[in-house]
């Protein structure tokens, strides 16, 4: 595999967490920043060899949960077991079994690709021939063997993320945890990176947990935990979550959406939800509803669209609000 080749996409495999040994178990987990509750009674399990996504908007709690699982902050309340270890007292030994990729780059641009990996390996006690073998193996594994002597600052964003991933996998962890791993990547590089994660899980049997605000990344996960305001509001496979939305999603833009909402409810016996100045209606056979609403209220409608439910529609269905995210999100 060369540095420019892309990894073929592997279809997500939905796993029942009860069928496999759990890699992560959380029970009643809470975490606060002063008076603000960042996590509020989080309880769920992640199966071994699962690719699991934590999806959430600003302030949802996903980055705080990432920090807990990566042993970067101490557990305040509740119970967490990671790879069978209690997060309260066994973090030192656990860290050797974890691979962590941070949202912000942790590679040194002034060092070569191989030098970055070698320095990281020494932190885990690797040295000599064994370290050289691991560096060579990981560079081959992520398609960067031909770029081993290149300075990291000369690489594209996508290739730099591969270096980050190679570092995280150098010591052969059982669990890989990633925080917004595709931040700063263009859509093509993002797809390639997520494809690689899926391929890694399938070939190596490693458990992958990632936080994300990108719907296409979440779609590739076996299951998704949706976090909102510190609470777990949904937990299921992407397809199952979308099936919970009541049919097609119709979005109507109108000059006076509140007035139109009341008229639609009165004349068509249909409940429309007002979200950020637009009307949203969940209906089977949405195209027929579009025809009827345009025929009835055409003069009051500026535009109308419909489509199959997306994960963003799931979030609106669960919370009544649109999914919001900002690149300046601050570690919450």
C-alpha positions, 0 to 999 in steps of 0.5 A, spaced: 500 500 500 502 506 498 501 513 501 496 515 495 492 509 495 485 509 499 483 504 503 476 500 501 470 501 505 468 496 509 460 495 511 459 496 518 457 490 522 452 491 527 454 487 534 450 486 540 454 488 546 451 483 550 454 478 545 461 480 546 465 481 552 464 489 553 470 493 552 467 499 556 462 499 561 459 506 564 454 506 570 451 512 572 457 517 570 457 524 572 462 530 571 461 537 573 465 543 571 463 548 577 456 548 577 455 546 570 453 539 569 457 536 563 455 529 564 449 527 567 448 519 569 451 516 563 450 509 563 451 504 557 456 499 554 461 498 548 462 491 546 469 489 544 471 489 537 465 494 536 466 501 532 462 506 536 461 513 535 459 519 540 455 524 536 453 530 539 453 538 539 456 543 542 456 542 550 453 535 549 459 532 553 462 528 548 469 531 549 468 530 557 467 523 556 473 522 551 477 525 557 474 520 562 475 514 557 482 516 555 484 517 563 486 525 562 481 527 568 479 523 574 472 520 575 467 524 579 461 520 580 459 513 577 463 507 575 467 506 569 470 499 567 475 499 561 478 493 558 476 490 565 480 495 569 476 500 574 477 507 572 478 509 579 484 506 581 487 502 575 489 507 570 497 507 570 496 499 567 490 501 563 494 507 559 499 501 556 493 498 553 490 504 550 491 508 543 489 515 543 488 520 538 487 527 540 483 533 536 489 537 535 495 535 532 500 532 537 506 530 532 512 534 531 512 538 524 520 539 524 521 531 525 521 526 520 515 521 520 519 515 523 522 520 528 515 522 531 514 514 531 520 512 535 520 518 540 513 516 542 515 508 542 520 510 547 515 513 552 512 506 552 518 502 553 520 500 546 527 500 544 532 497 539 530 492 534 523 491 537 522 499 536 525 499 529 520 493 527 514 496 530 515 503 527 517 500 520 510 495 521 506 501 522 508 505 517 507 500 512 500 499 515 498 506 514 501 506 507 507 511 509 513 507 508 515 511 502 514 517 507 518 515 513 524 520 512 519 526 510 518 532 515 511 531 518 510 539 516 511 537 508 505 532 509 498 533 507 492 534 513 490 527 511 497 524 511 499 527 518 492 524 521 495 517 519 502 519 522 497 520 529 494 514 528 500 510 527 503 513 533 497 511 537 497 504 534 505 503 535 504 499 542 499 495 540 493 497 544 487 493 545 482 500 545 483 506 540 480 512 542 479 518 538 477 525 539 474 529 533 479 525 528 477 528 522 478 535 524 481 540 519 480 534 513 477 535 507 471 531 505 475 526 501 481 525 506 475 524 512 472 519 508 479 515 507 480 516 514 474 513 517 474 507 511 481 506 514 478 506 521 473 501 519 478 496 516 483 497 522 477 494 526 475 488 521 482 486 520 485 487 527 479 486 531 481 492 535 475 496 539 474 503 536 471 509 540 470 516 536 467 522 538 464 526 532 460 531 529 460 529 522 454 525 520 458 521 515 463 518 520 457 517 525 454 513 519 460 508 519 459 506 526 456 500 528 452 504 534 452 511 536 451 514 542 447 521 542 449 526 547 445 532 548 446 537 554 450 531 558 445 526 557 445 520 553 438 521 549 439 515 544 443 509 543 443 504 537 445 503 530 445 508 525 439 505 521 435 503 527 435 511 529 433 513 523 427 508 523 425 512 529 423 518 525 416 517 523 417 517 515 420 522 510 422 529 513 418 535 510 422 542 511 417 548 509 420 555 509 415 560 510 414 568 511 410 567 517 412 559 520 408 560 526 401 562 523 402 556 517 404 551 523 397 553 526 393 553 519 396 546 517 394 543 524 387 546 523 386 544 516 390 538 515 390 535 522 398 534 521 403 536 527 408 541 524 414 542 529 417 549 529 425 549 529 430 555 527 424 558 523 422 552 519 417 548 519 418 540 520 413 535 518 415 527 519 410 523 514 410 517 510 410 518 503 412 525 504 412 527 497 404 526 497 404 531 503 408 536 499 403 536 494 397 537 498 401 543 503 403 546 496 396 546 493 393 548 500 398 554 502 402 555 496 401 563 497 404 562 504 410 558 502 417 560 500 420 553 499 419 546 501 423 540 501 423 533 503 427 527 504 429 520 507 431 521 515 438 523 516 442 523 523 441 530 524 433 529 523 434 524 528 437 529 533 431 534 531 426 528 533 429 527 539 431 534 542 426 539 538 433 543 536 437 542 530 444 540 531 449 545 532 457 545 532 463 550 532 470 549 530 472 553 536 468 548 541 472 548 548 473 541 551 466 540 553 
